[in-house]
């Protein structure tokens, strides 16, 4: 069988590059256009001397920003549809070749319709954001307009000039708004790709039997995906995921693949390595040196740890993490959770509740017996 895990993770990396391209070509220019339109409205106003004029200015800004954002994100959505249509065919070929079966690709219109009806459910801490892609985009556009609205109103109450208000808009645009737009775009790319795959899987239920989640084995993995990689390594029947489908959180990197009955998930995937691992090793070294402990992990003495490790399909994240160097486990779980985990008395799966939410340290200590 082909290395389907490696090919899937490679595609995930490529999707990240596509998201970066969308940001550069569509999204950031849209943000800049909206800022320039809002700034021009402010400068044309010259002075805001009354509540009546303030309301007129903010209404004009909101209208301009909403129109520009809507047009820009409509173009992005069209690009996402193209990515989805391609991915449905790509995975039909990938899985078909790996499992020696012929899989059909749904019609383009069917794929887009499937995606438009699908929901994203994103967990961040105790907060859950859910809705269609169109609703997420609408919420972002409204937030963009709200941020500018608040800046102008706060500036009016503080006696700022229109130039000073415009400067604050520039800061918000280049900082918070740009970061939130990037997060939405990267999450959207993953959502469209995943749903295109699900549409293809649904079109081939007579040939596909089981779905497998593929999580990224590194120290940047989210709590949710770490739990998934531990609890659901063996997957579930096609179309019957007990936890929904990616993205599970903002900028999620987890993907799902489906295979026919009797065909096992095979291949290897790259794990750890790179700058995140190096930074974690150096931070661990520094901490150990401060406490003057004899047991240290010196990354510089063993550069192999910075090279990607190839791990076999079906590896459970819990089992893999337990074999990693101390610095890596601590950079992943934190100091106190690492102690509990490495003691062997509390499995990684028990670090979470039934919905995959991480337990508090107090709850974990109670499980461990105090």
QUIMOTA-V73476 format. One record per helix or strand of 2 or more residues. SS is the DSSP state (a for helix, b for strand). FROM is the first residue (numbers start at 1). LEN is the number of residues. If there is no record, write none. Layout:
# QUIMOTA-V73476
ss-><SS SS>
from-><FROM FROM>
len-><LEN LEN>
This chain:
# QUIMOTA-V73476
ss-><a a a b b a a b a b b b a a a b a a a a a>
from-><4 51 108 120 127 133 162 210 223 236 255 268 274 299 303 309 317 326 335 348 361>
len-><42 49 9 5 5 26 42 5 9 2 5 4 18 3 4 4 6 8 8 4 8>
